[in-house]
Amino acid sequence: MENFETVTVETDLLILGGGMAACGAAVEAAYWAQQNGLKVTLVDKAAVDRSGAVAMGLSAINQYVGLRDGKNSVKDYVDYVRNDLMGITREDLVANIARHVDSSVHLFEKWGLPIWKDENGAYVHEGRWQLMLNGESYKVVVAEAAKNALLKSGVGEIYERVFIVGPLMDGDRCAGAVGFSVRENKFYVFKSKATLVAMGGAVHVFKPRSSGEGMGRAWYPPWNSGSSAYFTIQAGAEMTCQEVRFIPVRFKDAYGPVGAWFLLFKSRATNSQGGDYMVERKPELEKWAPYGRVKPIPANLRNYMGMLDVMDGKGPIYMRTEEALGKIASAYKDDEKAYKKKMRELESEAWEDFLDMTISQAILWASTNVQPEEKSSEIAASEPYFIGSHSGASGAWVSGPEDLQTDETRQEYFWGYAHMSTAKGLFCAGDASGASSHKFSSGSHAEGRLAAKAAVKFIVENSAMPAVDRAVVEALEAAILKPLDTYEQHSKETTDPEINPNYLKPRAFMFRLQKIMDEYAGGITTQFTTNEALLKRALELLAYLKEDSASLAASNLHELMRCWENIHRMWQAEAHVRTVLFRQETRWPGYYFRADKPKMDEENWHVFANCQYDPKTGEWNMRTRPILHIFPQPKEHESLGG
Ligand SMILES: Cc1cc2nc3c(=O)[nH]c(=O)nc-3n(C[C@H](O)[C@H](O)[C@H](O)COP(=O)(O)OP(=O)(O)OC[C@H]3O[C@@H](n4cnc5c(N)ncnc54)[C@H](O)[C@@H]3O)c2cc1C
């Protein structure tokens, strides 16, 4: 476009995103860049202080192994993650993060994050792996350290409010990224020796439960829209676990967290008849053995048991807040003063849990006169999300660290640089890297640090700047800005610029995507159930949607961002549908159910389901990768073999 300035930035390491993984990467990269005379550039579509999933704050750090206390080992954490993911996990990646995550948490505390301590000065645990914190400023604290590391050392620069669209490639090597400012007419070309993708996961791929006046409210932050997946898919990187979506059960409508209730307050959830589905439906777990037999029961199975009650007409499901608080306070019942004091303390902890990370849930409680010590609150399964760092697992297939490989795993899981995707020079962390779930905020930060260190090693050993073809950049610029041209050209042709035979606006495009995914790929409308015929129809409809994406129109820079966010979501959707179709079984009931393949098939599908897009031919290649172990297997899993 004529009135656009093209800004070219050359750097050694390009960090994409400004969330937990990117902030970890920035801190580590700044140190190694100083040692090696390198430049580091971080680009975020928002402002790093409050961007990403931790923007609103968190009330718990979900991954702390506590190695220094000697209570848990790295293997314990790997066992937990493997079981929660129904056997599908990369032990080398999970172990690499688990052995480093504590140091990220200790850094957070050093930087000023108030983690709860008990009277002996020990961290207060919410559960075995979780720490309680006063976390409304969690992201600000972590961002400040990242900014200080990059800017005060003089090695780095930060671009905020620049939306990254896609990769620049030099053959099979990533050569940087392109994007645009969401505030000024500037198109950005970032050329780099190594690129670290940390642009989070994806929401609003599926139709959300909150629509109409609640539109935009979701569990996952609406501004993470599948950019990591799009970037790595377009770079030709192999992707893994694209079928593993996450459906959190949360307080209904405002998506308030349940962790503190289940783990700290030891609350039960019951149906409208007072039945406890975790007790009454226990026999169901046997169908999903060996995973269903292990404690903690995998998150998808816990979801599933509640969903079965709802499908049987026993809803709503209630979090029994009044029962849980009453039970804790009952220890003080003989002393009225102490009882009242304890109740006040519990009540304030309950509200603070929401105020620290999901303020809207506190607002909903207040506006519907809920007093948690008096009244239960509804909980419900939300819609599907892609969040490989939480209890999902989707992301790029990345190399593990060299020192953790066995002779067997080395062949499959190691190709030179830890956390590098199969595209050369393209590193991934947090939601961007797959098969290593349960990293959460702290593990994503740790993985960012690990990936950044490996990326610096890559740069030192591959020091030539990759070549970028000018004609390719010009074509990308024209294609990326096209929605602005389309609007300019046609918007005056109808009385209402929202409706036009020559284009569609991003909002309508998103609604169509969500409808396809909801009805055909197992969304809320079908109780997360799908089958081969539905999935094939989804692919057919996604192909039409892809065709129509060329007609997207944007009236301003904000809408241009919306256009590209939705294209990113569409590619995440396609990778998901293809992989659910490819995996001929149901492995994660509670996340999705293949009605035509209703059972788990350990013999044939105890494997990773991977996909890879070839940008040259436009073809997708589906393949399996073996599950190999670096640790001895727990007894109940021994029969599973490799
Ligand atoms: C609702 C919710 C509750 C959670 N609760 C907890 C908890 O209690 N404890 C815990 O430890 N963890 C929790 N997590 C998990 C934790 O937030 C994530 O694991 C972690 O934030 C993932 O880090 P990330 O860097 O991959 O993504 P994020 O932290 O989400 O960062 C993504 C970054 O990418 C940027 N970005 C996105 N697209 C683009 C683009 N196109 N161009 C440029 N930049 C882009 C974003 O602005 C953001 O800076 C929770 C997550 C959610 C969603």
The ligand as a MOL file (V3000), in Angstrom:
LIG
                    3D

  0  0  0     0  0            999 V3000
M  V30 BEGIN CTAB
M  V30 COUNTS 53 58 0 0 0
M  V30 BEGIN ATOM
M  V30 1 C -7.3950 -18.8920 32.0170 0
M  V30 2 C -6.0520 -19.4500 32.2870 0
M  V30 3 C -5.6990 -19.7560 33.5760 0
M  V30 4 C -4.4480 -20.2450 33.8660 0
M  V30 5 N -4.1160 -20.4910 35.1540 0
M  V30 6 C -2.8670 -20.8200 35.4710 0
M  V30 7 C -2.4780 -20.9330 36.8410 0
M  V30 8 O -3.2880 -20.7730 37.7470 0
M  V30 9 N -1.1810 -21.2180 37.0920 0
M  V30 10 C -0.2520 -21.3880 36.1060 0
M  V30 11 O 0.9150 -21.6080 36.4160 0
M  V30 12 N -0.6080 -21.3040 34.8080 0
M  V30 13 C -1.8740 -21.0180 34.4690 0
M  V30 14 N -2.2330 -20.9030 33.1510 0
M  V30 15 C -1.2690 -21.2720 32.1060 0
M  V30 16 C -0.3310 -20.1380 31.6850 0
M  V30 17 O -1.0030 -18.9370 31.6250 0
M  V30 18 C 0.2450 -20.5040 30.3250 0
M  V30 19 O 0.7940 -21.7910 30.4370 0
M  V30 20 C 1.3640 -19.5720 29.8700 0
M  V30 21 O 0.9300 -18.2390 29.8820 0
M  V30 22 C 1.8340 -19.9570 28.4700 0
M  V30 23 O 2.8810 -19.1200 28.1030 0
M  V30 24 P 3.1050 -18.6740 26.5830 0
M  V30 25 O 4.2510 -17.7330 26.5750 0
M  V30 26 O 3.1390 -19.8680 25.7130 0
M  V30 27 O 1.7730 -17.8870 26.1820 0
M  V30 28 P 1.2410 -16.5000 26.7360 0
M  V30 29 O 1.7670 -16.2240 28.0850 0
M  V30 30 O -0.2250 -16.5170 26.5530 0
M  V30 31 O 1.8990 -15.4310 25.7490 0
M  V30 32 C 1.5670 -15.3370 24.3880 0
M  V30 33 C 2.1740 -14.0420 23.8560 0
M  V30 34 O 2.1160 -14.0060 22.4290 0
M  V30 35 C 1.6610 -12.7280 22.0190 0
M  V30 36 N 1.0840 -12.9100 20.6860 0
M  V30 37 C 0.0280 -13.6900 20.3330 0
M  V30 38 N -0.1570 -13.6150 19.0040 0
M  V30 39 C 0.7970 -12.7830 18.5130 0
M  V30 40 C 1.1180 -12.2990 17.2190 0
M  V30 41 N 0.4400 -12.6810 16.1330 0
M  V30 42 N 2.1550 -11.4400 17.0780 0
M  V30 43 C 2.8770 -11.0520 18.1580 0
M  V30 44 N 2.6130 -11.4740 19.4140 0
M  V30 45 C 1.5900 -12.3280 19.5820 0
M  V30 46 C 0.6920 -12.3230 23.1250 0
M  V30 47 O 0.4370 -10.9420 23.1160 0
M  V30 48 C 1.4670 -12.7780 24.3510 0
M  V30 49 O 2.4450 -11.8330 24.6780 0
M  V30 50 C -3.5080 -20.4510 32.8290 0
M  V30 51 C -3.8760 -20.1760 31.5090 0
M  V30 52 C -5.1360 -19.6850 31.2320 0
M  V30 53 C -5.4980 -19.3920 29.8190 0
M  V30 END ATOM
M  V30 BEGIN BOND
M  V30 1 1 1 2
M  V30 2 1 2 3
M  V30 3 2 2 52
M  V30 4 2 3 4
M  V30 5 1 4 5
M  V30 6 1 4 50
M  V30 7 2 5 6
M  V30 8 1 6 7
M  V30 9 1 6 13
M  V30 10 2 7 8
M  V30 11 1 7 9
M  V30 12 1 9 10
M  V30 13 2 10 11
M  V30 14 1 10 12
M  V30 15 2 12 13
M  V30 16 1 13 14
M  V30 17 1 14 15
M  V30 18 1 14 50
M  V30 19 1 15 16
M  V30 20 1 16 17
M  V30 21 1 16 18
M  V30 22 1 18 19
M  V30 23 1 18 20
M  V30 24 1 20 21
M  V30 25 1 20 22
M  V30 26 1 22 23
M  V30 27 1 23 24
M  V30 28 2 24 25
M  V30 29 1 24 26
M  V30 30 1 24 27
M  V30 31 1 27 28
M  V30 32 2 28 29
M  V30 33 1 28 30
M  V30 34 1 28 31
M  V30 35 1 31 32
M  V30 36 1 32 33
M  V30 37 1 33 34
M  V30 38 1 33 48
M  V30 39 1 34 35
M  V30 40 1 35 36
M  V30 41 1 35 46
M  V30 42 1 36 37
M  V30 43 1 36 45
M  V30 44 2 37 38
M  V30 45 1 38 39
M  V30 46 1 39 40
M  V30 47 2 39 45
M  V30 48 1 40 41
M  V30 49 2 40 42
M  V30 50 1 42 43
M  V30 51 2 43 44
M  V30 52 1 44 45
M  V30 53 1 46 47
M  V30 54 1 46 48
M  V30 55 1 48 49
M  V30 56 2 50 51
M  V30 57 1 51 52
M  V30 58 1 52 53
M  V30 END BOND
M  V30 END CTAB
M  END
